[in-house]
Amino acid sequence: MSTPAGAVPGTAASAAPAATAPLALIPLAPRCDNCGASLTGRYCANCGQRREPPVNSLWHFLTVAFEDVTHADSRLWSTLAALLFKPGFLTHEFLAGRRARYLPPVRLYLVLSVVFFLCASFGQPKVVQLSINDAGVPQKARVLPLDQADMNPEGTRPGETVAQRNARECAMIHFAGPLDEAMRKACLRIRSDDARSLVAAVRHNLPRTMFVFLPLLAGIMKLFYWRPRHYYVEHLLLLLHNHACAFLVLPLAWGLSALLPFAAGWTEVAVFLYLVWYMYRSLRVVYGQGPVLTMAKLAALSLLYFVFGIVMFVLAFAYSALTLD
């Protein structure tokens, strides 16, 4: 059999099988079980779900669960380590655009604030009890746990019920304006259960108060760092990270004090000094100013933090008292 002129021997014969190869032999690209997109790696580029076989045994399920806790989202451990030991680092990384390797700041703050206030709720609230003489002059003050304090130390008058005594003493409250009657009613509700409902309401409202307090403080920080220019969100991010650190450190310190009661005092001092250093160092890392200027601004911000913190706590206390059911 002759070959056509200009043709290479064997070319047609070798090309024919490739052209007629069945499509079933061509491997199909794996697809995401969640959204159906083609996969090019371990994670879906469209929805982010990890590629893994279906759970088909208890051992496989436990293996996947253990990996989820310890390895799969390593952001948790790297974020907590950076939060504890690298002041200002997470804020600096977020502003530099390196965000995927760490937990988002708002989520981090919310989770740790829940842990913090949950741990704080286990503690026994304390009250200051005043001893008053017949002339109505305070003589002695004592700090006692709420369940040991007598919210009505003067006692009832002869023939007077507890309800009548509460009504008489709450009637002594006088406020000019529309809050006068509301404060008397709040006094009666508080006295009826020795302030236990008030303490619960204040604990419930404090996390909400922080959501108002932090943006307010961020606005104040913008006045301190107006040159070079910084965006408002930068200050808010730093406050979120610093408060998240405090929410993490304080429960750890409470647990250490519970385990080692003899070292409770030293633990409190160490935590206070560490948090002061942490705030100072975070300002240096994020804003890059000198140590003297940073210390001066930290002192001024600490004073304003204390003043506005008291104001916000008083407002939260008053709101809690006026909205008691």
C-alpha positions as CSV (number, residue, x, y, z in Angstrom):
1,M,0.0,0.0,0.0
2,S,1.5,3.3,-1.0
3,T,1.7,6.4,1.2
4,P,0.4,9.7,-0.2
5,A,3.1,12.2,-1.2
6,G,4.3,14.5,1.6
7,A,2.8,12.3,4.3
8,V,4.9,10.9,7.2
9,P,4.6,7.1,7.4
10,G,2.6,6.0,10.4
11,T,1.2,9.4,11.2
12,A,-2.4,8.7,10.3
13,A,-2.3,5.3,12.0
14,S,-1.0,6.7,15.2
15,A,-3.4,9.7,15.3
16,A,-6.5,7.7,14.7
17,P,-6.7,5.9,18.1
18,A,-6.2,9.2,20.0
19,A,-9.0,10.9,18.0
20,T,-11.4,8.1,18.7
21,A,-10.5,7.6,22.5
22,P,-13.6,7.1,24.5
23,L,-14.5,10.1,26.7
24,A,-15.1,7.8,29.7
25,L,-11.3,7.4,30.0
26,I,-10.7,11.1,30.6
27,P,-10.6,11.7,34.4
28,L,-13.2,14.2,35.7
29,A,-12.1,17.0,38.0
30,P,-13.4,16.5,41.6
31,R,-16.2,18.8,42.7
32,C,-17.2,20.3,46.0
33,D,-19.9,18.4,47.8
34,N,-21.3,21.7,49.1
35,C,-21.6,23.9,46.0
36,G,-20.5,21.7,43.1
37,A,-17.6,23.9,42.0
38,S,-14.5,22.2,40.6
39,L,-11.8,21.6,43.1
40,T,-8.1,22.3,42.6
41,G,-6.9,21.8,46.1
42,R,-8.0,20.7,49.6
43,Y,-10.4,23.6,50.0
44,C,-13.1,24.8,47.6
45,A,-12.2,28.2,46.0
46,N,-15.9,29.1,45.8
47,C,-17.3,28.3,49.2
48,G,-14.2,27.4,51.3
49,Q,-15.4,23.9,52.4
50,R,-12.7,21.4,52.9
51,R,-12.5,18.3,50.6
52,E,-12.8,15.1,52.6
53,P,-14.6,11.7,52.3
54,P,-18.0,11.2,53.9
55,V,-18.0,10.1,57.5
56,N,-18.3,6.3,57.4
57,S,-17.1,5.1,60.7
58,L,-16.9,6.2,64.4
59,W,-13.1,6.2,64.2
60,H,-13.1,8.5,61.2
61,F,-15.7,10.8,62.8
62,L,-13.5,11.1,66.0
63,T,-10.4,11.7,63.9
64,V,-12.1,14.5,61.9
65,A,-13.5,16.0,65.2
66,F,-10.0,15.9,66.8
67,E,-8.5,17.5,63.8
68,D,-11.1,20.2,63.8
69,V,-10.3,21.1,67.4
70,T,-6.5,20.9,67.2
71,H,-5.3,21.3,63.7
72,A,-7.9,22.2,61.1
73,D,-8.5,25.7,62.3
74,S,-5.0,26.5,63.5
75,R,-6.1,30.2,63.5
76,L,-7.6,29.7,67.0
77,W,-4.3,28.7,68.6
78,S,-2.1,31.2,66.7
79,T,-4.6,34.0,67.4
80,L,-4.7,33.2,71.2
81,A,-0.9,33.0,71.4
82,A,-0.5,36.3,69.6
83,L,-3.2,37.9,71.6
84,L,-1.5,36.9,74.9
85,F,2.2,37.4,74.1
86,K,2.3,39.9,71.3
87,P,0.7,43.2,72.2
88,G,-0.6,45.1,69.1
89,F,0.5,42.4,66.8
90,L,-3.0,41.2,65.7
91,T,-4.1,44.8,65.0
92,H,-0.9,45.5,63.0
93,E,-1.4,42.3,61.0
94,F,-5.0,43.1,60.3
95,L,-4.2,46.6,59.1
96,A,-1.4,45.2,56.9
97,G,-3.9,43.0,55.2
98,R,-2.7,39.7,56.7
99,R,-6.1,38.6,58.0
100,A,-6.8,35.0,56.8
101,R,-4.4,33.4,59.3
102,Y,-6.1,34.9,62.4
103,L,-9.6,35.0,63.8
104,P,-11.6,38.1,62.9
105,P,-11.3,40.7,65.7
106,V,-15.1,41.2,66.3
107,R,-15.6,37.4,66.6
108,L,-12.6,37.1,68.9
109,Y,-13.9,39.9,71.1
110,L,-17.5,38.5,71.2
111,V,-16.4,34.9,72.1
112,L,-13.9,36.0,74.8
113,S,-16.4,38.5,76.3
114,V,-19.0,35.7,76.6
115,V,-16.4,33.6,78.4
116,F,-15.3,36.5,80.7
117,F,-18.8,37.5,81.8
118,L,-19.8,33.9,82.2
119,C,-16.8,33.4,84.6
120,A,-17.5,36.7,86.3
121,S,-21.1,35.5,87.0
122,F,-19.8,32.7,89.2
123,G,-18.3,35.1,91.7
124,Q,-20.3,36.3,94.7
125,P,-21.2,40.0,94.4
126,K,-20.3,42.2,97.4
127,V,-22.0,45.2,98.8
128,V,-20.9,48.0,101.2
129,Q,-23.0,48.0,104.4
130,L,-23.1,51.1,106.5
131,S,-23.9,51.2,110.2
132,I,-26.0,54.3,111.0
133,N,-26.6,55.8,114.5
134,D,-29.8,57.3,115.8
135,A,-28.9,60.7,114.3
136,G,-28.6,59.2,110.8
137,V,-24.8,59.6,110.7
138,P,-22.8,56.6,109.2
139,Q,-20.5,55.1,111.8
140,K,-18.9,52.1,110.1
141,A,-18.7,50.5,106.7
142,R,-18.2,46.9,105.9
143,V,-17.8,45.0,102.6
144,L,-19.8,41.8,102.7
145,P,-21.0,39.2,100.2
146,L,-24.5,39.9,99.1
147,D,-26.0,36.8,100.7
148,Q,-24.5,37.9,104.1
149,A,-25.5,41.5,104.0
150,D,-28.5,42.9,105.6
151,M,-30.1,45.3,103.1
152,N,-32.3,46.8,105.9
153,P,-29.9,47.2,108.9
154,E,-32.1,49.6,110.8
155,G,-34.9,47.0,111.3
156,T,-38.6,47.5,111.4
157,R,-40.4,49.7,113.8
158,P,-42.8,48.2,116.3
159,G,-45.9,46.9,114.6
160,E,-44.4,47.5,111.1
161,T,-44.2,44.9,108.4
162,V,-41.2,44.5,106.1
163,A,-43.3,45.8,103.2
164,Q,-44.3,48.8,105.2
165,R,-40.7,49.5,106.2
166,N,-39.6,49.3,102.6
167,A,-42.3,51.7,101.5
168,R,-41.4,54.1,104.3
169,E,-37.7,54.1,103.5
170,C,-38.1,54.2,99.7
171,A,-40.4,57.2,100.2
172,M,-37.4,59.2,101.4
173,I,-36.0,59.2,97.8
174,H,-36.6,62.6,96.2
175,F,-35.5,63.4,92.6
176,A,-36.5,66.5,90.8
177,G,-38.1,65.6,87.5
178,P,-39.9,62.7,86.0
179,L,-37.6,60.1,87.5
180,D,-38.8,60.7,91.0
181,E,-41.7,58.1,91.0
182,A,-39.7,55.7,88.8
183,M,-36.8,55.7,91.4
184,R,-39.2,55.0,94.2
185,K,-40.7,52.0,92.4
186,A,-37.2,50.7,91.5
187,C,-36.3,51.0,95.2
188,L,-39.2,48.9,96.2
189,R,-38.4,46.2,93.6
190,I,-34.7,46.2,94.8
191,R,-35.6,46.0,98.5
192,S,-38.1,43.2,97.9
193,D,-35.4,40.6,97.1
194,D,-32.3,42.2,98.7
195,A,-31.0,43.5,95.3
196,R,-30.5,40.1,93.8
197,S,-32.6,41.0,90.7
198,L,-30.6,44.2,90.3
199,V,-27.3,42.4,90.4
200,A,-28.6,40.0,87.7
201,A,-29.8,42.9,85.6
202,V,-26.5,44.8,85.8
203,R,-24.6,41.7,84.8
204,H,-26.9,41.3,81.9
205,N,-26.5,44.9,80.7
206,L,-22.7,45.3,81.2
207,P,-21.8,43.5,77.9
208,R,-24.2,45.9,76.1
209,T,-22.6,48.8,77.9
210,M,-19.2,47.8,76.5
211,F,-20.6,48.0,73.0
212,V,-21.3,51.7,73.6
213,F,-18.2,52.3,75.7
214,L,-15.6,51.0,73.2
215,P,-16.7,53.2,70.2
216,L,-16.8,56.2,72.5
217,L,-13.3,55.5,73.7
218,A,-12.1,55.0,70.1
219,G,-13.4,58.5,69.3
220,I,-11.4,59.9,72.1
221,M,-8.3,58.0,70.9
222,K,-8.7,59.6,67.5
223,L,-8.1,63.0,69.2
224,F,-4.8,61.7,70.7
225,Y,-3.6,60.3,67.4
226,W,-4.6,62.9,64.8
227,R,-1.1,63.3,63.4
228,P,-0.1,61.3,61.4
229,R,-3.7,60.6,60.4
230,H,-5.3,57.4,61.6
231,Y,-8.7,56.1,60.7
232,Y,-11.3,55.6,63.4
233,V,-11.5,51.9,62.7
234,E,-7.8,51.5,63.6
235,H,-8.4,52.7,67.2
236,L,-11.5,50.6,67.5
237,L,-9.6,47.5,66.3
238,L,-6.9,48.1,68.9
239,L,-9.4,48.4,71.6
240,L,-11.2,45.2,70.6
241,H,-7.9,43.3,70.7
242,N,-6.8,44.8,74.0
243,H,-10.1,44.1,75.7
244,A,-10.1,40.6,74.2
245,C,-6.7,40.1,75.9
246,A,-8.1,41.3,79.2
247,F,-11.1,39.0,78.9
248,L,-8.7,36.1,78.4
249,V,-6.1,37.0,81.1
250,L,-8.6,37.8,83.9
251,P,-10.4,34.4,83.9
252,L,-7.0,32.6,83.8
253,A,-5.9,34.7,86.8
254,W,-9.1,33.9,88.7
255,G,-8.6,30.2,88.1
256,L,-5.0,30.4,89.3
257,S,-6.1,32.3,92.4
258,A,-8.7,29.6,93.1
259,L,-6.1,26.9,92.7
260,L,-3.4,28.8,94.7
261,P,-5.2,30.9,97.3
262,F,-2.0,31.8,99.1
263,A,-0.7,33.5,95.9
264,A,-3.9,35.4,95.0
265,G,-2.5,38.8,96.0
266,W,0.7,38.3,94.0
267,T,-1.4,37.1,91.0
268,E,-3.5,40.3,91.1
269,V,-0.4,42.5,91.2
270,A,1.2,40.5,88.3
271,V,-1.9,40.7,86.2
272,F,-2.3,44.4,86.8
273,L,1.4,45.1,85.8
274,Y,1.1,42.8,82.8
275,L,-2.0,44.6,81.5
276,V,-0.4,48.0,81.9
277,W,2.7,46.9,80.0
278,Y,0.4,45.2,77.4
279,M,-1.5,48.5,76.8
280,Y,1.8,50.4,76.5
281,R,3.4,48.0,74.2
282,S,0.3,47.7,71.9
283,L,0.4,51.5,71.5
284,R,4.0,51.4,70.5
285,V,3.5,48.6,68.0
286,V,0.4,50.1,66.3
287,Y,1.3,53.8,66.3
288,G,5.1,53.6,66.3
289,Q,5.6,56.6,68.6
290,G,8.4,57.1,71.1
291,P,8.3,55.7,74.7
292,V,7.9,59.0,76.5
293,L,5.1,60.3,74.2
294,T,3.4,56.8,74.4
295,M,3.6,56.8,78.2
296,A,2.1,60.3,78.4
297,K,-0.8,59.3,76.1
298,L,-1.3,56.1,78.0
299,A,-1.6,57.9,81.3
300,A,-4.1,60.4,79.8
301,L,-6.1,57.6,78.2
302,S,-6.1,55.6,81.4
303,L,-7.6,58.6,83.3
304,L,-10.3,59.1,80.7
305,Y,-10.9,55.4,80.6
306,F,-11.5,55.4,84.4
307,V,-13.7,58.5,84.4
308,F,-15.9,57.4,81.4
309,G,-15.9,53.8,82.7
310,I,-17.5,55.0,86.0
311,V,-20.0,57.1,84.1
312,M,-21.0,54.2,81.9
313,F,-21.3,51.9,84.9
314,V,-23.5,54.3,86.7
315,L,-25.7,54.7,83.6
316,A,-25.9,50.9,83.3
317,F,-26.8,50.6,86.9
318,A,-29.5,53.2,86.7
319,Y,-30.9,51.7,83.5
320,S,-30.9,48.2,85.1
321,A,-32.7,49.6,88.2
322,L,-35.4,51.5,86.2
323,T,-36.1,48.6,83.9
324,L,-36.6,45.9,86.5
325,D,-39.7,43.8,86.1
